[in-house]
Amino acid sequence: MNTAKFGYGKVVLPSSLEVEVSASRLDIVRFLMICMVLLTIVSIFHVWSRFRLVELNLQISEAVREMKELEQQQKRLKLEAASLRTSARIETIAKRDLGMTVPQEQQVVVVK
C-alpha cells in the first residue's frame, strides 16, 4: 500500500503519484511552450507585415512625387517645343544661318 511519507516536517507524496503529477505538468508546459511559439510567430508576422506596409507606402509616395516632377518637365518641354516652332524663329534662322530670302514674284510658280 502506498502511504504518505514524512520528511523534514513535510508531507511527501508517494512515488506513483509524483509521476502522474510531473507528466501532467509536462503536458501543461508543452502546451504553454507551443502557445508561446505560435504567439511569437504571429507577432513576428504582424510586425513584418506592418513594416512592409510602411515601406510600400513610402515607395508609392516617392513614385507619385517623381510622376509630378516628370509631368512638370513634360509641360516645360512642350512649351519650349512650341516656342521653337514659331514661324518668326524659323524665318530668322533661314535668313541668318542658311542665307535664304523671301522669293520674288517672278520666282513663284503656281501649279494647277
TINUTOR-483481 format. One record per residue: residue number from 1; chain; x, y, z of N, C-alpha, C, CB in turn. Coordinates in Angstrom, 1 decimal. Glycine has a CB too. Example, Ala and Ser with C-alpha at 12.3 -4.5 7.8 and 13.67 -1.06 7.14 Angstrom:
2
@nr = 1; kette = A; npx = 13.2; npy = -5.7; npz = 7.8; capx = 12.3; capy = -4.5; capz = 7.8; cpx = 13.2; cpy = -3.3; cpz = 7.8; cbpx = 11.3; cbpy = -4.5; cbpz = 9.0;
@nr = 2; kette = A; npx = 12.8; npy = -2.2; npz = 7.1; capx = 13.7; capy = -1.1; capz = 7.1; cpx = 12.9; cpy = 0.0; cpz = 7.9; cbpx = 14.1; cbpy = -0.6; cbpz = 5.7;
// end
This chain:
112
@nr = 1; kette = A; npx = 0.8; npy = -1.2; npz = 0.0; capx = 0.0; capy = 0.0; capz = 0.0; cpx = 0.9; cpy = 1.2; cpz = 0.0; cbpx = -0.9; cbpy = 0.0; cbpz = 1.2;
@nr = 2; kette = A; npx = 0.3; npy = 2.2; npz = -0.7; capx = 1.0; capy = 3.5; capz = -0.7; cpx = 0.6; cpy = 4.3; cpz = 0.5; cbpx = 0.7; cbpy = 4.3; cbpz = -2.0;
@nr = 3; kette = A; npx = 1.6; npy = 4.7; npz = 1.2; capx = 1.4; capy = 5.6; capz = 2.3; cpx = 2.2; cpy = 6.8; cpz = 2.2; cbpx = 1.7; cbpy = 4.8; cbpz = 3.7;
@nr = 4; kette = A; npx = 1.7; npy = 7.9; npz = 2.8; capx = 2.4; capy = 9.1; capz = 2.8; cpx = 3.7; cpy = 9.1; cpz = 3.6; cbpx = 1.5; cbpy = 10.3; cbpz = 3.2;
@nr = 5; kette = A; npx = 4.7; npy = 9.6; npz = 3.1; capx = 6.0; capy = 9.7; capz = 3.8; cpx = 6.2; cpy = 11.1; cpz = 4.4; cbpx = 7.2; cbpy = 9.3; cbpz = 2.9;
@nr = 6; kette = A; npx = 6.8; npy = 11.1; npz = 5.5; capx = 7.1; capy = 12.4; capz = 6.1; cpx = 8.6; cpy = 12.6; cpz = 6.0; cbpx = 6.6; cbpy = 12.5; cbpz = 7.6;
@nr = 7; kette = A; npx = 9.0; npy = 13.8; npz = 5.6; capx = 10.4; capy = 14.1; capz = 5.5; cpx = 10.6; cpy = 15.5; cpz = 5.8; cbpx = 11.0; cbpy = 13.7; cbpz = 4.2;
@nr = 8; kette = A; npx = 11.4; npy = 15.8; npz = 6.8; capx = 11.8; capy = 17.2; capz = 7.2; cpx = 10.5; cpy = 18.0; cpz = 7.6; cbpx = 12.5; cbpy = 17.9; cbpz = 6.1;
@nr = 9; kette = A; npx = 9.5; npy = 17.4; npz = 8.1; capx = 8.3; capy = 18.1; capz = 8.6; cpx = 7.3; cpy = 18.3; cpz = 7.5; cbpx = 8.7; cbpy = 19.3; cbpz = 9.2;
@nr = 10; kette = A; npx = 7.5; npy = 17.8; npz = 6.3; capx = 6.6; capy = 18.0; capz = 5.2; cpx = 6.0; cpy = 16.7; cpz = 4.8; cbpx = 7.3; cbpy = 18.7; cbpz = 4.0;
@nr = 11; kette = A; npx = 4.9; npy = 16.7; npz = 4.1; capx = 4.2; capy = 15.5; capz = 3.6; cpx = 4.8; cpy = 15.3; cpz = 2.2; cbpx = 2.7; cbpy = 15.6; cbpz = 3.6;
@nr = 12; kette = A; npx = 5.3; npy = 14.1; npz = 2.0; capx = 5.8; capy = 13.8; capz = 0.7; cpx = 4.8; cpy = 12.8; cpz = 0.0; cbpx = 7.2; cbpy = 13.2; cbpz = 0.8;
@nr = 13; kette = A; npx = 4.4; npy = 13.0; npz = -1.2; capx = 3.5; capy = 12.1; capz = -1.9; cpx = 4.2; cpy = 10.8; cpz = -2.3; cbpx = 2.9; cbpy = 12.8; cbpz = -3.2;
@nr = 14; kette = A; npx = 3.4; npy = 9.8; npz = -2.5; capx = 4.0; capy = 8.5; capz = -2.9; cpx = 4.6; cpy = 8.7; cpz = -4.3; cbpx = 3.0; cbpy = 7.4; cbpz = -2.9;
@nr = 15; kette = A; npx = 5.6; npy = 7.9; npz = -4.7; capx = 6.3; capy = 8.0; capz = -5.9; cpx = 5.4; cpy = 7.8; cpz = -7.1; cbpx = 7.4; cbpy = 7.0; cbpz = -6.0;
@nr = 16; kette = A; npx = 4.4; npy = 6.9; npz = -7.1; capx = 3.5; capy = 6.8; capz = -8.3; cpx = 2.7; cpy = 8.0; cpz = -8.5; cbpx = 2.5; cbpy = 5.6; cbpz = -8.0;
@nr = 17; kette = A; npx = 2.3; npy = 8.7; npz = -7.5; capx = 1.5; capy = 9.9; capz = -7.7; cpx = 2.4; cpy = 11.1; cpz = -8.2; cbpx = 0.8; cbpy = 10.3; cbpz = -6.4;
@nr = 18; kette = A; npx = 3.7; npy = 11.1; npz = -7.8; capx = 4.6; capy = 12.1; capz = -8.3; cpx = 4.8; cpy = 12.0; cpz = -9.8; cbpx = 6.0; cbpy = 11.9; cbpz = -7.6;
@nr = 19; kette = A; npx = 4.8; npy = 10.8; npz = -10.3; capx = 5.0; capy = 10.6; capz = -11.8; cpx = 3.8; cpy = 11.1; cpz = -12.5; cbpx = 5.1; cbpy = 9.1; cbpz = -12.1;
@nr = 20; kette = A; npx = 2.6; npy = 10.9; npz = -12.0; capx = 1.4; capy = 11.4; capz = -12.6; cpx = 1.4; cpy = 12.9; cpz = -12.6; cbpx = 0.1; cbpy = 10.8; cbpz = -12.0;
@nr = 21; kette = A; npx = 1.8; npy = 13.5; npz = -11.5; capx = 1.8; capy = 15.0; capz = -11.4; cpx = 2.8; cpy = 15.6; cpz = -12.4; cbpx = 2.0; cbpy = 15.4; cbpz = -10.0;
@nr = 22; kette = A; npx = 4.0; npy = 15.0; npz = -12.4; capx = 5.0; capy = 15.5; capz = -13.3; cpx = 4.6; cpy = 15.3; cpz = -14.8; cbpx = 6.3; cbpy = 14.9; cbpz = -13.0;
@nr = 23; kette = A; npx = 4.0; npy = 14.3; npz = -15.1; capx = 3.5; capy = 14.1; capz = -16.5; cpx = 2.5; cpy = 15.1; cpz = -16.9; cbpx = 3.0; cbpy = 12.6; cbpz = -16.7;
@nr = 24; kette = A; npx = 1.6; npy = 15.4; npz = -15.9; capx = 0.6; capy = 16.4; capz = -16.2; cpx = 1.2; cpy = 17.7; cpz = -16.3; cbpx = -0.5; cbpy = 16.4; cbpz = -15.0;
@nr = 25; kette = A; npx = 2.2; npy = 18.0; npz = -15.4; capx = 2.9; capy = 19.3; capz = -15.5; cpx = 3.6; cpy = 19.4; cpz = -16.9; cbpx = 3.8; cbpy = 19.5; cbpz = -14.4;
@nr = 26; kette = A; npx = 4.2; npy = 18.3; npz = -17.3; capx = 5.0; capy = 18.3; capz = -18.5; cpx = 4.1; cpy = 18.6; cpz = -19.7; cbpx = 5.7; cbpy = 17.0; cbpz = -18.7;
@nr = 27; kette = A; npx = 2.9; npy = 18.0; npz = -19.7; capx = 1.9; capy = 18.3; capz = -20.7; cpx = 1.5; cpy = 19.8; cpz = -20.8; cbpx = 0.6; cbpy = 17.4; cbpz = -20.6;
@nr = 28; kette = A; npx = 1.3; npy = 20.4; npz = -19.6; capx = 0.9; capy = 21.8; capz = -19.5; cpx = 2.1; cpy = 22.6; cpz = -20.0; cbpx = 0.5; cbpy = 22.1; cbpz = -18.0;
@nr = 29; kette = A; npx = 3.3; npy = 22.3; npz = -19.6; capx = 4.5; capy = 23.1; capz = -20.0; cpx = 4.6; cpy = 23.0; cpz = -21.5; cbpx = 5.7; cbpy = 22.6; cbpz = -19.3;
@nr = 30; kette = A; npx = 4.4; npy = 21.8; npz = -22.1; capx = 4.5; capy = 21.6; capz = -23.6; cpx = 3.4; cpy = 22.5; cpz = -24.2; cbpx = 4.3; cbpy = 20.2; cbpz = -24.0;
@nr = 31; kette = A; npx = 2.2; npy = 22.4; npz = -23.7; capx = 1.1; capy = 23.2; capz = -24.3; cpx = 1.4; cpy = 24.7; cpz = -24.2; cbpx = -0.2; cbpy = 22.9; cbpz = -23.5;
@nr = 32; kette = A; npx = 1.9; npy = 25.2; npz = -23.1; capx = 2.3; capy = 26.6; capz = -23.0; cpx = 3.4; cpy = 27.0; cpz = -23.9; cbpx = 2.6; cbpy = 26.9; cbpz = -21.5;
@nr = 33; kette = A; npx = 4.4; npy = 26.1; npz = -24.0; capx = 5.5; capy = 26.4; capz = -24.9; cpx = 5.0; cpy = 26.5; cpz = -26.4; cbpx = 6.6; cbpy = 25.3; cbpz = -24.8;
@nr = 34; kette = A; npx = 4.2; npy = 25.6; npz = -26.8; capx = 3.6; capy = 25.6; capz = -28.1; cpx = 2.8; cpy = 26.9; cpz = -28.3; cbpx = 2.7; cbpy = 24.4; cbpz = -28.4;
@nr = 35; kette = A; npx = 2.0; npy = 27.3; npz = -27.3; capx = 1.3; capy = 28.5; capz = -27.4; cpx = 2.2; cpy = 29.7; cpz = -27.5; cbpx = 0.3; cbpy = 28.7; cbpz = -26.2;
@nr = 36; kette = A; npx = 3.3; npy = 29.7; npz = -26.8; capx = 4.2; capy = 30.9; capz = -26.8; cpx = 4.9; cpy = 30.9; cpz = -28.1; cbpx = 5.2; cbpy = 30.7; cbpz = -25.7;
@nr = 37; kette = A; npx = 5.3; npy = 29.8; npz = -28.7; capx = 5.9; capy = 29.8; capz = -30.0; cpx = 5.0; cpy = 30.3; cpz = -31.1; cbpx = 6.4; cbpy = 28.3; cbpz = -30.4;
@nr = 38; kette = A; npx = 3.8; npy = 29.8; npz = -31.0; capx = 2.8; capy = 30.3; capz = -32.0; cpx = 2.5; cpy = 31.8; cpz = -31.9; cbpx = 1.4; cbpy = 29.5; cbpz = -31.9;
@nr = 39; kette = A; npx = 2.4; npy = 32.3; npz = -30.6; capx = 2.2; capy = 33.7; capz = -30.4; cpx = 3.4; cpy = 34.5; cpz = -30.9; cbpx = 2.0; cbpy = 33.9; cbpz = -28.9;
@nr = 40; kette = A; npx = 4.6; npy = 34.0; npz = -30.7; capx = 5.8; capy = 34.7; capz = -31.2; cpx = 5.8; cpy = 34.7; cpz = -32.7; cbpx = 7.0; cbpy = 34.0; cbpz = -30.7;
@nr = 41; kette = A; npx = 5.4; npy = 33.6; npz = -33.3; capx = 5.4; capy = 33.6; capz = -34.8; cpx = 4.4; cpy = 34.6; cpz = -35.4; cbpx = 5.1; cbpy = 32.2; cbpz = -35.3;
@nr = 42; kette = A; npx = 3.2; npy = 34.6; npz = -34.8; capx = 2.1; capy = 35.5; capz = -35.2; cpx = 2.6; cpy = 37.0; cpz = -35.0; cbpx = 0.8; cbpy = 35.2; cbpz = -34.4;
@nr = 43; kette = A; npx = 3.2; npy = 37.2; npz = -33.8; capx = 3.7; capy = 38.6; capz = -33.6; cpx = 4.7; cpy = 39.0; cpz = -34.6; cbpx = 4.2; cbpy = 38.7; cbpz = -32.1;
@nr = 44; kette = A; npx = 5.7; npy = 38.2; npz = -34.9; capx = 6.7; capy = 38.5; capz = -35.8; cpx = 6.1; cpy = 38.7; cpz = -37.2; cbpx = 7.8; cbpy = 37.4; cbpz = -35.9;
@nr = 45; kette = A; npx = 5.1; npy = 37.9; npz = -37.6; capx = 4.5; capy = 38.1; capz = -38.9; cpx = 3.7; cpy = 39.5; cpz = -38.9; cbpx = 3.5; cbpy = 37.0; cbpz = -39.2;
@nr = 46; kette = A; npx = 3.1; npy = 39.8; npz = -37.8; capx = 2.3; capy = 41.1; capz = -37.7; cpx = 3.3; cpy = 42.3; cpz = -37.8; cbpx = 1.6; cbpy = 41.1; cbpz = -36.4;
@nr = 47; kette = A; npx = 4.4; npy = 42.2; npz = -37.1; capx = 5.4; capy = 43.3; capz = -37.2; cpx = 6.0; cpy = 43.4; cpz = -38.6; cbpx = 6.5; cbpy = 43.1; cbpz = -36.2;
@nr = 48; kette = A; npx = 6.3; npy = 42.3; npz = -39.2; capx = 6.9; capy = 42.3; capz = -40.6; cpx = 5.9; cpy = 42.9; cpz = -41.6; cbpx = 7.3; cbpy = 40.8; cbpz = -41.0;
@nr = 49; kette = A; npx = 4.6; npy = 42.5; npz = -41.4; capx = 3.6; capy = 43.0; capz = -42.4; cpx = 3.4; cpy = 44.5; cpz = -42.2; cbpx = 2.3; cbpy = 42.2; cbpz = -42.2;
@nr = 50; kette = A; npx = 3.4; npy = 45.0; npz = -41.0; capx = 3.3; capy = 46.4; capz = -40.8; cpx = 4.5; cpy = 47.1; cpz = -41.4; cbpx = 3.2; cbpy = 46.7; cbpz = -39.3;
@nr = 51; kette = A; npx = 5.7; npy = 46.6; npz = -41.1; capx = 6.9; capy = 47.2; capz = -41.7; cpx = 6.9; cpy = 47.2; cpz = -43.2; cbpx = 8.2; cbpy = 46.4; cbpz = -41.2;
@nr = 52; kette = A; npx = 6.4; npy = 46.1; npz = -43.8; capx = 6.3; capy = 46.1; capz = -45.3; cpx = 5.3; cpy = 47.1; cpz = -45.8; cbpx = 5.9; cbpy = 44.6; cbpz = -45.7;
@nr = 53; kette = A; npx = 4.2; npy = 47.3; npz = -45.1; capx = 3.2; capy = 48.2; capz = -45.4; cpx = 3.7; cpy = 49.6; cpz = -45.4; cbpx = 1.9; cbpy = 48.1; cbpz = -44.5;
@nr = 54; kette = A; npx = 4.5; npy = 50.0; npz = -44.4; capx = 5.1; capy = 51.3; capz = -44.3; cpx = 6.1; cpy = 51.5; cpz = -45.5; cbpx = 5.8; cbpy = 51.5; cbpz = -43.0;
@nr = 55; kette = A; npx = 6.9; npy = 50.5; npz = -45.7; capx = 7.8; capy = 50.5; capz = -46.8; cpx = 7.2; cpy = 50.7; cpz = -48.2; cbpx = 8.7; cbpy = 49.3; cbpz = -46.9;
@nr = 56; kette = A; npx = 6.1; npy = 50.0; npz = -48.4; capx = 5.4; capy = 50.2; capz = -49.7; cpx = 4.7; cpy = 51.6; cpz = -49.8; cbpx = 4.3; cbpy = 49.1; cbpz = -49.8;
@nr = 57; kette = A; npx = 4.2; npy = 52.1; npz = -48.7; capx = 3.6; capy = 53.4; capz = -48.7; cpx = 4.7; cpy = 54.5; cpz = -49.1; cbpx = 2.9; cbpy = 53.8; cbpz = -47.4;
@nr = 58; kette = A; npx = 5.9; npy = 54.3; npz = -48.5; capx = 7.0; capy = 55.2; capz = -48.9; cpx = 7.3; cpy = 55.1; cpz = -50.4; cbpx = 8.2; cbpy = 54.9; cbpz = -48.0;
@nr = 59; kette = A; npx = 7.3; npy = 53.9; npz = -50.9; capx = 7.7; capy = 53.8; capz = -52.3; cpx = 6.6; cpy = 54.4; cpz = -53.2; cbpx = 7.8; cbpy = 52.3; cbpz = -52.7;
@nr = 60; kette = A; npx = 5.3; npy = 54.2; npz = -52.8; capx = 4.2; capy = 54.8; capz = -53.5; cpx = 4.3; cpy = 56.4; cpz = -53.5; cbpx = 2.8; cbpy = 54.4; cbpz = -53.0;
@nr = 61; kette = A; npx = 4.6; npy = 56.9; npz = -52.3; capx = 4.7; capy = 58.4; capz = -52.3; cpx = 5.9; cpy = 58.9; cpz = -53.1; cbpx = 4.8; cbpy = 58.9; cbpz = -50.8;
@nr = 62; kette = A; npx = 7.0; npy = 58.2; npz = -53.1; capx = 8.1; capy = 58.6; capz = -53.9; cpx = 7.8; cpy = 58.5; cpz = -55.4; cbpx = 9.3; cbpy = 57.6; cbpz = -53.6;
@nr = 63; kette = A; npx = 7.0; npy = 57.5; npz = -55.8; capx = 6.7; capy = 57.3; capz = -57.2; cpx = 5.7; cpy = 58.5; cpz = -57.6; cbpx = 6.0; cbpy = 56.0; cbpz = -57.5;
@nr = 64; kette = A; npx = 4.8; npy = 58.8; npz = -56.7; capx = 3.8; capy = 59.9; capz = -57.0; cpx = 4.6; cpy = 61.2; cpz = -57.2; cbpx = 2.8; cbpy = 60.0; cbpz = -55.9;
@nr = 65; kette = A; npx = 5.6; npy = 61.5; npz = -56.3; capx = 6.4; capy = 62.7; capz = -56.3; cpx = 7.1; cpy = 62.8; cpz = -57.6; cbpx = 7.3; cbpy = 62.8; cbpz = -55.1;
@nr = 66; kette = A; npx = 7.8; npy = 61.6; npz = -58.0; capx = 8.5; capy = 61.6; capz = -59.3; cpx = 7.6; cpy = 61.8; cpz = -60.5; cbpx = 9.3; cbpy = 60.2; cbpz = -59.4;
@nr = 67; kette = A; npx = 6.4; npy = 61.2; npz = -60.4; capx = 5.5; capy = 61.4; capz = -61.5; cpx = 5.1; cpy = 62.9; cpz = -61.7; cbpx = 4.2; cbpy = 60.5; cbpz = -61.3;
@nr = 68; kette = A; npx = 4.9; npy = 63.6; npz = -60.6; capx = 4.5; capy = 65.0; capz = -60.6; cpx = 5.7; cpy = 65.8; cpz = -61.2; cbpx = 4.1; cbpy = 65.5; cbpz = -59.3;
@nr = 69; kette = A; npx = 6.9; npy = 65.5; npz = -60.8; capx = 8.1; capy = 66.2; capz = -61.4; cpx = 8.2; cpy = 65.9; cpz = -62.9; cbpx = 9.3; cbpy = 65.7; cbpz = -60.7;
@nr = 70; kette = A; npx = 7.9; npy = 64.7; npz = -63.3; capx = 8.0; capy = 64.4; capz = -64.8; cpx = 6.9; cpy = 65.1; cpz = -65.5; cbpx = 7.9; cbpy = 62.9; cbpz = -65.0;
@nr = 71; kette = A; npx = 5.7; npy = 65.2; npz = -64.9; capx = 4.6; capy = 65.9; capz = -65.6; cpx = 5.0; cpy = 67.4; cpz = -65.8; cbpx = 3.3; cbpy = 65.8; cbpz = -64.8;
@nr = 72; kette = A; npx = 5.6; npy = 68.0; npz = -64.8; capx = 6.0; capy = 69.4; capz = -64.9; cpx = 7.1; cpy = 69.6; cpz = -65.9; cbpx = 6.5; cbpy = 69.9; cbpz = -63.5;
@nr = 73; kette = A; npx = 8.0; npy = 68.6; npz = -66.0; capx = 9.1; capy = 68.7; capz = -67.0; cpx = 8.5; cpy = 68.5; cpz = -68.4; cbpx = 10.1; cbpy = 67.6; cbpz = -66.8;
@nr = 74; kette = A; npx = 7.5; npy = 67.6; npz = -68.5; capx = 6.8; capy = 67.5; capz = -69.8; cpx = 6.1; cpy = 68.8; cpz = -70.3; cbpx = 5.8; cbpy = 66.3; cbpz = -69.8;
@nr = 75; kette = A; npx = 5.5; npy = 69.5; npz = -69.3; capx = 4.8; capy = 70.7; capz = -69.7; cpx = 5.9; cpy = 71.8; cpz = -70.1; cbpx = 4.0; cbpy = 71.3; cbpz = -68.5;
@nr = 76; kette = A; npx = 7.0; npy = 71.8; npz = -69.4; capx = 8.1; capy = 72.8; capz = -69.8; cpx = 8.6; cpy = 72.4; cpz = -71.2; cbpx = 9.2; cbpy = 72.8; cbpz = -68.8;
@nr = 77; kette = A; npx = 8.8; npy = 71.2; npz = -71.5; capx = 9.3; capy = 70.8; capz = -72.8; cpx = 8.3; cpy = 71.0; cpz = -73.9; cbpx = 9.7; cbpy = 69.3; cbpz = -72.8;
@nr = 78; kette = A; npx = 7.0; npy = 70.9; npz = -73.7; capx = 6.0; capy = 71.2; capz = -74.7; cpx = 6.0; cpy = 72.7; cpz = -75.0; cbpx = 4.6; cbpy = 70.7; cbpz = -74.2;
@nr = 79; kette = A; npx = 6.1; npy = 73.5; npz = -73.9; capx = 6.2; capy = 74.9; capz = -74.1; cpx = 7.4; cpy = 75.3; cpz = -74.9; cbpx = 6.1; cbpy = 75.6; cbpz = -72.8;
@nr = 80; kette = A; npx = 8.5; npy = 74.7; npz = -74.6; capx = 9.8; capy = 75.0; capz = -75.3; cpx = 9.6; cpy = 74.6; cpz = -76.8; cbpx = 11.0; cbpy = 74.3; cbpz = -74.7;
@nr = 81; kette = A; npx = 9.1; npy = 73.4; npz = -77.0; capx = 8.9; capy = 72.9; capz = -78.4; cpx = 8.0; cpy = 73.9; cpz = -79.2; cbpx = 8.3; cbpy = 71.5; cbpz = -78.4;
@nr = 82; kette = A; npx = 6.9; npy = 74.4; npz = -78.5; capx = 6.0; capy = 75.3; capz = -79.2; cpx = 6.7; cpy = 76.6; cpz = -79.5; cbpx = 4.8; cbpy = 75.6; cbpz = -78.3;
@nr = 83; kette = A; npx = 7.6; npy = 77.1; npz = -78.7; capx = 8.3; capy = 78.3; capz = -78.9; cpx = 9.3; cpy = 78.1; cpz = -80.0; cbpx = 9.0; cbpy = 78.8; cbpz = -77.7;
@nr = 84; kette = A; npx = 9.9; npy = 76.9; npz = -80.2; capx = 10.9; capy = 76.7; capz = -81.2; cpx = 10.2; cpy = 76.5; cpz = -82.6; cbpx = 11.7; cbpy = 75.4; cbpz = -80.9;
@nr = 85; kette = A; npx = 8.9; npy = 76.2; npz = -82.6; capx = 8.3; capy = 76.0; capz = -83.9; cpx = 7.6; cpy = 77.3; cpz = -84.5; cbpx = 7.2; cbpy = 75.0; cbpz = -83.8;
@nr = 86; kette = A; npx = 7.8; npy = 78.4; npz = -83.8; capx = 7.2; capy = 79.6; capz = -84.3; cpx = 7.8; cpy = 80.0; cpz = -85.7; cbpx = 7.4; cbpy = 80.8; cbpz = -83.3;
@nr = 87; kette = A; npx = 6.9; npy = 80.5; npz = -86.5; capx = 7.3; capy = 80.9; capz = -87.9; cpx = 8.4; cpy = 82.0; cpz = -87.9; cbpx = 6.1; cbpy = 81.3; cbpz = -88.8;
@nr = 88; kette = A; npx = 8.3; npy = 82.9; npz = -87.0; capx = 9.2; capy = 84.0; capz = -86.9; cpx = 10.6; cpy = 83.5; cpz = -86.6; cbpx = 8.8; cbpy = 85.1; cbpz = -85.9;
@nr = 89; kette = A; npx = 10.7; npy = 82.5; npz = -85.7; capx = 12.0; capy = 82.0; capz = -85.4; cpx = 12.6; cpy = 81.2; cpz = -86.6; cbpx = 11.9; cbpy = 81.0; cbpz = -84.1;
@nr = 90; kette = A; npx = 11.7; npy = 80.4; npz = -87.2; capx = 12.2; capy = 79.6; capz = -88.4; cpx = 12.7; cpy = 80.6; cpz = -89.5; cbpx = 11.1; cbpy = 78.7; cbpz = -88.9;
@nr = 91; kette = A; npx = 11.9; npy = 81.7; npz = -89.7; capx = 12.3; capy = 82.6; capz = -90.8; cpx = 13.7; cpy = 83.3; cpz = -90.4; cbpx = 11.2; cbpy = 83.7; cbpz = -91.0;
@nr = 92; kette = A; npx = 13.9; npy = 83.6; npz = -89.2; capx = 15.1; capy = 84.2; capz = -88.8; cpx = 16.3; cpy = 83.3; cpz = -89.0; cbpx = 15.1; cbpy = 84.6; cbpz = -87.3;
@nr = 93; kette = A; npx = 16.1; npy = 82.0; npz = -88.6; capx = 17.2; capy = 81.0; capz = -88.8; cpx = 17.5; cpy = 80.8; cpz = -90.3; cbpx = 16.8; cbpy = 79.7; cbpz = -88.1;
@nr = 94; kette = A; npx = 16.4; npy = 80.8; npz = -91.1; capx = 16.6; capy = 80.6; capz = -92.5; cpx = 17.4; cpy = 81.7; cpz = -93.2; cbpx = 15.2; cbpy = 80.4; cbpz = -93.2;
@nr = 95; kette = A; npx = 17.1; npy = 82.9; npz = -92.8; capx = 17.8; capy = 84.1; capz = -93.4; cpx = 19.2; cpy = 84.2; cpz = -92.8; cbpx = 17.0; cbpy = 85.4; cbpz = -93.0;
@nr = 96; kette = A; npx = 19.4; npy = 84.0; npz = -91.5; capx = 20.7; capy = 84.2; capz = -90.9; cpx = 21.6; cpy = 83.1; cpz = -91.2; cbpx = 20.5; cbpy = 84.5; cbpz = -89.4;
@nr = 97; kette = A; npx = 21.2; npy = 81.9; npz = -90.9; capx = 22.1; capy = 80.7; capz = -91.0; cpx = 22.2; cpy = 80.1; cpz = -92.3; cbpx = 21.7; cbpy = 79.7; cbpz = -89.9;
@nr = 98; kette = A; npx = 21.1; npy = 80.0; npz = -93.0; capx = 21.0; capy = 79.3; capz = -94.3; cpx = 21.1; cpy = 80.3; cpz = -95.5; cbpx = 19.8; cbpy = 78.5; cbpz = -94.4;
@nr = 99; kette = A; npx = 21.1; npy = 81.6; npz = -95.3; capx = 21.2; capy = 82.5; capz = -96.4; cpx = 20.0; cpy = 82.5; cpz = -97.3; cbpx = 22.4; cbpy = 82.2; cbpz = -97.2;
@nr = 100; kette = A; npx = 18.8; npy = 82.2; npz = -96.8; capx = 17.6; capy = 82.2; capz = -97.6; cpx = 17.0; cpy = 83.5; cpz = -97.6; cbpx = 16.6; cbpy = 81.1; cbpz = -97.1;
@nr = 101; kette = A; npx = 16.2; npy = 83.8; npz = -98.7; capx = 15.4; capy = 85.1; capz = -98.7; cpx = 14.0; cpy = 84.8; cpz = -99.1; cbpx = 16.1; cbpy = 86.0; cbpz = -99.8;
@nr = 102; kette = A; npx = 13.2; npy = 85.8; npz = -99.0; capx = 11.8; capy = 85.6; capz = -99.4; cpx = 11.7; cpy = 85.7; cpz = -100.9; cbpx = 10.9; cbpy = 86.8; cbpz = -98.8;
@nr = 103; kette = A; npx = 11.0; npy = 84.8; npz = -101.6; capx = 11.0; capy = 84.7; capz = -103.1; cpx = 10.4; cpy = 85.9; cpz = -103.7; cbpx = 10.3; cbpy = 83.4; cbpz = -103.5;
@nr = 104; kette = A; npx = 10.9; npy = 86.4; npz = -104.8; capx = 10.3; capy = 87.5; capz = -105.6; cpx = 9.1; cpy = 86.9; cpz = -106.4; cbpx = 11.4; cbpy = 88.1; cbpz = -106.6;
@nr = 105; kette = A; npx = 8.4; npy = 87.9; npz = -107.0; capx = 7.2; capy = 87.5; capz = -107.7; cpx = 7.5; cpy = 86.6; cpz = -108.9; cbpx = 6.4; cbpy = 88.7; cbpz = -108.1;
@nr = 106; kette = A; npx = 8.6; npy = 86.9; npz = -109.6; capx = 9.0; capy = 86.1; capz = -110.8; cpx = 9.5; cpy = 84.7; cpz = -110.4; cbpx = 10.0; cbpy = 86.9; cbpz = -111.6;
@nr = 107; kette = A; npx = 9.9; npy = 84.5; npz = -109.1; capx = 10.4; capy = 83.2; capz = -108.7; cpx = 9.3; cpy = 82.3; cpz = -108.3; cbpx = 11.3; cbpy = 83.4; cbpz = -107.6;
@nr = 108; kette = A; npx = 8.0; npy = 82.8; npz = -108.1; capx = 6.9; capy = 82.0; capz = -107.7; cpx = 6.3; cpy = 81.3; cpz = -108.9; cbpx = 5.9; cbpy = 82.8; cbpz = -106.8;
@nr = 109; kette = A; npx = 6.1; npy = 80.0; npz = -108.9; capx = 5.4; capy = 79.3; capz = -109.9; cpx = 4.1; cpy = 78.7; cpz = -109.3; cbpx = 6.3; cbpy = 78.2; cbpz = -110.6;
@nr = 110; kette = A; npx = 3.0; npy = 79.0; npz = -109.9; capx = 1.7; capy = 78.5; capz = -109.4; cpx = 1.4; cpy = 77.2; cpz = -110.2; cbpx = 0.5; cbpy = 79.5; cbpz = -109.6;
@nr = 111; kette = A; npx = 1.2; npy = 76.1; npz = -109.5; capx = 0.9; capy = 74.8; capz = -110.1; cpx = -0.6; cpy = 74.6; cpz = -109.9; cbpx = 1.7; cbpy = 73.7; cbpz = -109.4;
@nr = 112; kette = A; npx = -1.2; npy = 74.2; npz = -111.1; capx = -2.6; capy = 73.9; capz = -111.1; cpx = -2.9; cpy = 72.5; cpz = -111.4; cbpx = -3.3; cbpy = 74.7; cbpz = -112.2;
// end
